[in-house]
């Protein structure tokens, strides 16, 4: 990749997209094409095509999407399916039609079956039912990676796909009704500490296991893959180890400095029992993560404190 080649990062204001922008700038890339929602609605096919016709990006990182936790997925299935299908279809097609050299599509580990063998290998896709609490988002993401494969096979378009585990880090969304588990726990424990609350309720039993990948490690992996990988098979991106939600909650409480009780509510959904990715394919290419969960969590909490006044609810 030439440091002066035009690069379009779709979703550059989001958790993953903003980290990709940080990584590209740190590596010396100077021609980054960035458009927020006020300037470009990625669901609008005509607008996306017009942008690509104007900018002619050589490389595209597709990190845009409609994302959220269990409650958001349950409440807005139409948006989670329709918005994501529209965004990825428009960007992938426009990148091909306007001569982009290569595109990286960012998916999610939720594409895999609910009861997939652990750790989850890439070839587990479509071998069983999805987790019902996020199937709308998962179906859209599956369609996106299959679209990348189809455009590669039929048109020779160099589209690759990366499937990260649960992401966290600076720039995360901390809304109590729409965020993922780790940022939601940070906010719950912080506000409980401020109120002097004696306990904090946590959805589910605390027994599901999750793998957490710092978003800066993901961004590093995305650049690594864009420069060194050119296959049609998607690549898992993770850290290779997981913890229970109960263990995570205790770690977050210690990081925040909350000393009250943790009250798990088994009446609320747990989601997938376990979701640990097999990262053999990526490590064989020579990439490994660098940020531990403890260090990354401390950094994320610090970012939350510094930016809390302007965060959305």
HELIX and SHEET records of a PDB file:
HELIX    1   1 UNK A   15  UNK A   27  1                                  13    
HELIX    2   2 UNK A   45  UNK A   55  1                                  11    
HELIX    3   3 UNK A   70  UNK A   75  1                                   6    
HELIX    4   4 UNK A   77  UNK A   97  1                                  21    
HELIX    5   5 UNK A  109  UNK A  111  5                                   3    
HELIX    6   6 UNK A  122  UNK A  124  5                                   3    
HELIX    7   7 UNK A  132  UNK A  134  5                                   3    
HELIX    8   8 UNK A  135  UNK A  155  1                                  21    
HELIX    9   9 UNK A  181  UNK A  195  1                                  15    
HELIX   10  10 UNK A  215  UNK A  228  1                                  14    
HELIX   11  11 UNK A  245  UNK A  256  1                                  12    
HELIX   12  12 UNK A  280  UNK A  284  1                                   5    
HELIX   13  13 UNK A  293  UNK A  307  1                                  15    
HELIX   14  14 UNK A  308  UNK A  310  5                                   3    
SHEET    1   A 6 UNK A  32  UNK A  33  0                                        
SHEET    2   A 6 UNK A   7  UNK A  10  1                                        
SHEET    3   A 6 UNK A  59  UNK A  62  1                                        
SHEET    4   A 6 UNK A 102  UNK A 106  1                                        
SHEET    5   A 6 UNK A 159  UNK A 164  1                                        
SHEET    6   A 6 UNK A 235  UNK A 237  1                                        
SHEET    1   B 2 UNK A 166  UNK A 168  0                                        
SHEET    2   B 2 UNK A 212  UNK A 214  1                                        
SHEET    1   C 2 UNK A 199  UNK A 203  0                                        
SHEET    2   C 2 UNK A 261  UNK A 265  1                                        
SHEET    1   D 3 UNK A 243  UNK A 244  0                                        
SHEET    2   D 3 UNK A 209  UNK A 210 -1                                        
SHEET    3   D 3 UNK A 274  UNK A 275  1                                        
END                                                                             
